């Protein structure tokens, strides 16, 4: 039985952590997911892996956002030291980090972790924190921290090439393992009554942008594109912008008004709980991802599970997963004209949407967590052979 310590201090990629830990647990691994206090979700009722709310016990009692950031920085080194002591006793075979929230501090502890077991880091984003960290300190000491790891996992060939270029690593130290489809969300909406929680938009086709709002995600481009959709199609559609904003929102509201589409845009700007995420995706007709850059996207992996047509920028991992004209459409990033044309094609053609949905469902079967876990286990075994 392989013992794996899975570490995501802030729970940045919680659905990913959960799905991978669960799949590894189903393969007879003993998995300890070390993270922080978590919101309610499927991870609250699991027996395939152990979950430990180890990080930031003081921060969870504080509500002010800025104060939380400072307290995290204060608590983090103490939590790292406690975890090292705990893992010395637990004796994992592999220590697998998902994120390094404070590389400036982390680099001083990683050597001690490495004396316990080989270190693996999943690089979810080769531009850390998508270039918008909570604090610039989060970008300090990255290369020094990365030098402590024995192996890196990325989700796309694009990410591998970027990482090799940035760190000058040999190819043998970076492995591409795709991101799995988030297949648990549909289980959260078996109760049809839940769909009544959202306001009804009778007879409208729903274009959904979902996720934390940040500048690189191109919401401004999306608003301009939505305004260009022909009137005959536009009057039958609404745009839903759903997620917690980490950028100024007033300019986007002003842009929607200037473009004359404010009445057709629905704003739900908050942290959305897991069950509500499922409802939004179940009710959507199209998922739109107008990003300026990306490595890979968890939002895409939810869309695939629900069989939703995708219109996305032709960037990073999108271009490796989505086949243009089959699973949706890929467009030039930052180009409202191209995005508007693609959205119009999907909105006005019911048969096309149905064909794309079927193709998406077939694609989802190629990205199961069982397959992801098997490939991850094979990598772990290869790494352990080097240390035997």
C-alpha positions in Angstrom: 0.0 0.0 0.0 1.6 3.2 -1.2 1.3 6.2 1.3 0.9 9.6 -0.3 0.8 13.0 1.4 -1.2 15.3 -0.9 -0.6 19.0 0.2 -2.6 22.0 -0.8 -2.2 24.5 2.1 -4.9 27.0 1.0 -7.1 24.6 -0.9 -6.5 26.4 -4.2 -7.5 23.4 -6.3 -9.8 21.7 -3.9 -12.0 19.8 -6.5 -8.8 18.5 -8.2 -7.3 17.5 -4.8 -10.4 15.6 -3.9 -10.9 13.8 -7.2 -7.3 12.7 -7.4 -7.1 11.7 -3.7 -10.3 9.7 -4.1 -9.2 7.9 -7.2 -5.8 7.0 -5.7 -7.6 5.8 -2.6 -9.8 3.6 -4.8 -6.5 2.0 -6.1 -5.5 0.8 -2.6 -3.3 3.8 -1.8 -3.3 5.4 1.6 -3.8 9.1 0.9 -3.6 12.0 3.4 -4.9 15.3 2.0 -3.4 18.1 4.0 -5.1 21.4 3.5 -7.1 24.1 5.4 -10.6 24.4 6.8 -12.8 23.6 3.8 -16.3 24.7 2.6 -19.0 22.1 2.5 -18.6 19.7 -0.4 -18.3 16.0 -1.4 -15.0 15.9 0.4 -16.9 16.1 3.7 -18.3 12.5 3.3 -15.5 10.4 2.1 -13.8 7.2 3.3 -11.3 6.6 0.5 -8.7 9.0 1.8 -8.0 11.0 5.0 -8.4 14.7 5.1 -6.6 17.0 7.6 -7.4 20.7 8.1 -3.9 21.4 9.1 -3.1 24.9 7.8 -4.2 28.3 9.1 -6.3 27.5 12.3 -6.2 31.1 13.4 -7.0 32.6 10.0 -10.3 30.6 9.8 -11.7 32.7 12.7 -11.0 36.0 10.9 -13.4 37.5 8.3 -11.5 40.6 7.1 -9.8 39.7 3.8 -6.6 41.9 4.2 -6.1 40.7 7.8 -6.4 37.1 6.6 -3.6 37.5 4.1 -1.2 38.9 6.7 -2.2 36.2 9.2 -1.6 33.5 6.7 1.9 34.7 6.1 2.5 34.7 9.9 1.0 31.2 10.4 2.5 29.5 7.4 6.0 28.7 8.6 4.7 27.3 11.9 2.2 25.1 10.0 5.0 23.9 7.7 7.2 23.0 10.6 4.3 21.1 12.3 3.6 19.2 9.1 7.2 18.1 8.8 7.0 16.7 12.3 3.7 14.9 11.5 5.0 13.4 8.3 8.2 12.1 9.9 5.9 10.0 12.0 3.4 9.1 9.2 6.3 8.2 6.8 4.8 8.7 3.4 6.3 7.2 0.3 5.6 10.3 -1.8 5.0 13.9 -0.8 2.9 15.6 -3.6 2.4 19.4 -3.4 -0.4 21.0 -5.4 0.6 24.6 -4.7 3.3 26.6 -2.9 1.4 29.6 -1.5 4.5 31.3 -0.1 7.6 30.1 -2.0 9.8 32.7 -0.2 9.1 30.7 3.0 8.4 27.3 1.5 11.9 27.0 0.1 13.4 26.8 3.6 11.2 23.8 4.5 11.2 21.8 1.3 14.6 20.3 1.9 13.3 18.8 5.2 10.2 17.4 3.5 12.6 15.9 0.9 14.5 14.0 3.6 11.2 12.3 4.4 10.2 11.3 0.9 10.6 12.3 -2.8 8.9 15.6 -3.6 6.4 16.1 -6.6 4.8 19.4 -7.6 1.9 19.7 -9.9 2.2 23.0 -11.8 -1.4 23.9 -12.4 -0.2 27.2 -13.8 3.2 28.0 -15.3 2.5 31.7 -14.6 1.9 31.4 -10.8 -1.4 32.7 -9.5 -2.2 33.6 -13.2 -0.1 36.7 -12.6 -2.5 38.1 -10.0 -1.2 37.0 -6.6 -2.8 38.2 -3.4 0.6 39.6 -2.5 3.7 40.2 -4.6 5.6 38.2 -1.9 3.9 35.1 -3.4 6.1 35.5 -6.5 9.4 35.8 -4.6 11.7 32.7 -4.3 9.9 30.6 -6.8 12.9 29.2 -8.6 14.7 28.4 -5.4 11.6 26.6 -4.2 11.2 24.7 -7.5 14.8 23.5 -7.3 13.9 21.3 -4.3 11.5 19.1 -6.2 12.3 15.8 -7.7 9.6 15.8 -10.4 6.9 18.1 -11.9 3.5 17.2 -13.2 1.7 19.4 -15.8 -1.6 19.0 -17.5 -0.7 19.9 -21.1 2.2 19.8 -23.6 2.0 23.6 -23.7 2.7 23.7 -19.9 5.5 21.3 -20.2 7.2 23.4 -22.9 6.7 26.5 -20.8 8.2 24.9 -17.7 11.2 23.5 -19.5 11.9 26.9 -20.9 11.5 28.7 -17.6 13.5 26.3 -15.4 15.9 24.7 -17.9 15.0 21.2 -16.7 15.7 18.0 -18.6 12.5 16.6 -20.1 12.7 13.5 -17.9 11.8 15.6 -14.9 8.4 16.8 -16.2 5.5 14.6 -17.0 2.2 15.5 -18.7 -0.8 14.0 -16.9 -4.1 15.4 -18.2 -6.6 17.1 -15.9 -9.6 14.8 -15.2 -13.2 15.6 -15.8 -15.0 16.8 -12.6 -17.6 14.1 -12.6 -19.1 14.5 -9.2 -21.1 17.7 -9.8 -24.0 15.9 -11.5 -24.4 13.8 -8.4 -25.2 17.0 -6.5 -28.4 17.8 -8.5 -30.3 14.6 -8.4 -33.0 16.5 -6.4 -34.8 18.3 -9.2 -36.3 20.7 -6.6 -32.9 22.3 -6.4 -33.2 23.8 -9.8 -35.9 26.1 -8.5 -33.3 28.0 -6.4 -32.2 29.9 -9.5 -34.5 32.5 -11.1 -36.3 31.1 -14.2 -35.2 32.7 -17.5 -38.1 31.4 -19.5 -37.3 30.5 -23.1 -33.8 32.0 -23.1 -30.6 30.3 -24.2 -28.0 30.7 -21.4 -24.4 31.6 -22.1 -22.4 30.9 -18.9 -19.1 32.4 -17.9 -18.1 30.8 -14.6 -15.2 31.3 -12.2 -13.2 33.8 -10.3 -13.2 37.0 -12.3 -9.7 38.2 -13.1 -8.3 40.4 -15.9 -6.7 37.5 -17.8 -10.1 35.8 -18.3 -11.3 38.3 -20.8 -14.7 39.3 -19.5 -14.4 42.6 -21.2 -13.9 40.9 -24.5 -16.9 38.7 -23.8 -19.2 41.7 -23.2 -18.1 43.3 -26.4 -18.7 40.0 -28.3 -22.1 39.5 -26.7 -23.1 43.0 -27.8 -22.3 42.1 -31.4 -24.6 39.0 -31.6 -27.3 39.7 -34.2 -30.5 41.0 -32.7 -32.6 38.1 -33.9 -30.3 35.7 -31.9 -29.5 38.1 -29.0 -33.1 38.6 -28.0 -33.3 34.8 -27.2 -30.2 34.7 -25.1 -28.8 35.9 -21.8 -25.2 36.1 -20.5 -24.5 34.9 -17.0 -21.4 36.1 -15.3 -20.9 34.0 -12.1 -18.1 34.0 -9.7 -16.2 35.9 -7.0 -14.5 39.0 -8.4 -10.8 39.7 -7.9 -10.7 42.7 -10.1 -12.6 46.0 -10.2 -16.2 45.3 -11.4 -17.6 48.8 -12.0 -15.7 49.2 -15.3 -17.4 46.0 -16.5 -20.9 47.2 -15.4 -20.2 50.5 -17.2 -19.1 48.7 -20.3 -22.3 46.6 -20.4 -24.4 49.8 -20.1 -22.4 51.5 -22.8 -22.9 48.5 -25.1 -26.6 48.4 -24.4 -26.7 44.9 -23.1 -27.0 45.5 -19.4 -30.6 44.1 -19.4 -29.3 40.8 -20.9 -26.4 40.3 -18.5 -27.0 38.5 -15.2 -24.4 39.1 -12.5 -23.9 36.7 -9.6 -20.7 38.0 -8.1 -19.9 35.8 -5.1 -18.4 32.5 -4.0 -20.8 29.9 -5.3 -21.2 26.7 -3.3 -20.7 23.3 -5.0 -24.4 22.5 -5.4 -25.1 25.8 -7.0 -22.2 25.3 -9.4 -23.8 22.1 -10.6 -27.2 23.9 -11.1 -25.6 26.6 -13.2 -23.8 24.2 -15.5 -26.9 21.9 -15.8 -29.0 24.9 -16.9 -26.4 26.4 -19.3 -26.6 26.1 -23.1 -23.1 27.2 -23.8 -20.0 27.6 -21.7 -17.7 30.4 -22.7 -14.0 30.8 -21.8 -12.6 34.0 -23.4 -9.3 33.8 -21.6 -6.2 35.7 -22.7 -4.0 32.9 -21.4 -4.4 29.6 -19.5 -2.6 26.4 -18.8 -5.7 24.3 -18.1 -9.1 25.1 -16.6 -11.2 23.3 -14.0 -14.2 25.1 -15.5 -13.7 23.4 -18.8 -13.6 20.0 -16.9 -17.0 20.7 -15.4 -18.4 21.7 -18.8 -17.2 18.4 -20.3 -19.0 16.4 -17.6 -22.3 18.1 -18.3 -21.8 17.7 -22.1 -22.0 21.5 -22.7 -20.7 23.1 -25.9 -17.7 25.2 -25.3 -16.6 28.4 -27.0 -13.0 29.2 -25.9 -9.9 31.1 -26.8 -7.3 29.2 -28.7 -4.8 29.3 -25.9 -2.8 26.8 -23.7 -4.6 23.7 -22.8 -7.9 24.6 -24.5 -6.3 24.0 -27.9 -5.1 20.6 -26.8 -8.5 19.4 -25.4 -11.1 21.1 -27.6 -11.2 20.2 -31.2 -12.5 23.2 -33.2 -15.9 22.5 -34.8 -16.3 19.2 -32.9 -16.5 20.1 -29.2 -17.3 23.7 -29.8 -15.2 26.5 -31.3 -11.8 28.0 -30.6 -11.2 31.6 -31.4 -8.4 34.1 -31.4 -7.9 35.5 -27.8 -8.9 39.1 -27.4 -10.9 39.2 -30.6 -14.6 40.1 -29.9 -15.6 39.7 -33.6 -14.4 36.1 -33.7 -15.9 35.3 -30.3 -19.3 36.8 -31.3 -19.4 34.8 -34.6 -18.7 31.5 -32.7 -21.3 32.2 -30.1 -23.9 33.1 -32.8 -23.2 29.9 -34.6 -23.9 27.8 -31.6 -26.8 29.8 -30.3 -28.8 29.8 -33.5 -28.3 26.1 -34.4 -30.1 23.6 -32.1 -28.9 20.6 -34.1 -25.3 21.8 -34.0 -25.5 22.2 -30.2 -26.8 18.7 -29.9 -24.0 17.3 -32.0 -21.4 19.1 -30.1 -22.9 17.9 -26.8 -22.6 14.3 -27.9 -19.0 14.8 -28.9 -18.2 16.4 -25.6 -19.7 13.4 -23.7 -17.5 11.1 -25.7 -14.4 13.3 -24.9 -15.3 13.2 -21.2 -14.9 9.4 -21.2 -11.2 9.8 -22.2 -10.4 11.9 -19.1 -11.6 9.8 -16.1 -10.0 10.1 -12.7 -9.4 6.3 -12.7 -7.1 6.9 -15.8 -5.5 9.9 -14.2 -4.8 8.1 -11.0 -3.3 5.1 -12.8 -0.9 7.4 -14.7 0.0 9.2 -11.5 0.7 5.9 -9.7 3.0 4.8 -12.5 4.9 8.1 -12.2 5.2 7.6 -8.4 6.7 4.1 -8.9 9.2 5.4 -11.4 10.3 8.1 -9.0 10.6 5.6 -6.1 12.8 3.4 -8.3 15.3 6.3 -8.6 15.5 6.5 -4.8 15.7 2.8 -4.1 
